[in-house]
């Protein structure tokens, strides 16, 4: 009887070790393209928990203070989807190259997401560009 209980206990432990959350993103990069200064800087990374345990995202951080990520607070059940919202400060005129790090209880505990693009100031178009446009286009 002791052997049977020991075998069942070891079997349950090995089963629980194999059960794990898995995170799969639709895309690991968001391309803002070329956007105007002051535009809406909010974008969303969509993901699915393809594992067999609830997915708990414990931390989402950015490589810069100009990017603010927002993680889901509730666990994501197996087969369900979730979102990580990212807000970039579009008042900064420059190229966008930032990394968002996601830490969770998934099989791959750390995932790096990327945003890219360029913020331009339309009021500072060069004289040469204005010269080539008609008055109607300006």
N, C-alpha and C positions, 0 to 999 in steps of 0.2 A: 504494500500500500504506500509506503514511504517513497518507493521508486516511482510509482505512478504520479504522485503529487509533485515530486521533483521534476519529472519529465514535463508535466503540464505547466509548472512554474517557469521552467526554462523556455518552453514553447511560447508562452505569453510574453515573456521578456523579449525574445527575438522577434515576435510579431510586432510589438510596440516599437522596436527599434527601426523596423522597416517602414512603418507608417510615418509619412512625413508630408509636410506642405511643400508645394512646388509653385514658384511664381513664373509666369510667362507673360511678357509684355508684347502688345501688338507691335510696337516699335520701340527701340531703345534710343532713338534720336528724333527730336522735333526740330524741323527747319522753319524758322520764322520767315525766312526769305528776307527781302528788303522792306522794312516798315518805316513809317514816319515817326518822328519824335512825338511822344505823348500818346501813341496808339495804345490799344488794349494789349497788354503784355501777358495775359493769362492764357495758358495752354494746359492740356491734360494728357498725361500718360495713362493709357488704359491697360489693365492686366487681368489675368485669370489665375485662380488657384487651381492648378491641374493635379494637385496632390490629393491625399486622402485624409488629411488632418486640417483643422482650421489654420489659416495663415494669419500671423500676427506681425504687423510691421511695427517695429519698436522705435525706429529712428529714420528720419529723412533729412539730409543736410545738403547744403550747397557749397560750392567752392568759392563763393563770393557773397557779400552782403546785398548785392544788387538783385539777387535771385532768391525768392522766398517760396520754398516748397511746403505743401500741406498734405499730411498723410491721413489715411482713413483711421478713425479712432476704434471702430469695432473690428473684431476678427472677420476675415473673409472665409466663408465656408467653402469646402471642396466643391468645385464646379462653378462657383460664383465669380463675378467680376468686381473689380474695384478701380478706383482712380487715384492718381497722385496729381494734385493741381500744382502748377508752377507759375509764379508771377515774376516776370522780369521787369525791372524799372526802365521803361522806354524813354525816360527823360535823359538818359545817358546816350549821347551820340557816339557810336563806335561799333565795331564788329562784335558779335555775340559768340562766345565760345566758353560755355560753362558746363560743369559736371554736377549732377545730382546723385548722391550716394544713398542707396536704400538698404537698410539693415533689417532683417526679419528672421523668423524661425524656419525659413525655407531650406530646402536641400542645398541651394547655393545661398548662403546667408547674406552676402554682400553683392549688390548689383550696381553698376555705374550707368546712369542715364546721361544723355547729352542734349544740350540745346545749342543751336547755332543760328546765325543770320546776321543782319546788319541794320542798325538804326541810323537813319539819315535825318537831317534837318532840312526840310524843303525850302525854308526861307533863305538858306545859304547856298543856293544853286550858283554855280560859277558863272561869270560874265559870258564866257564862251557858249555855255549851254543856253543862256537866255538869248544870245545873239542869233542862234540857230532856230529859235522858236518864233512863230508869228505872235502878234499882239493877242490874238484870240487864244492861243495855247498858253500864254502866260497868265 
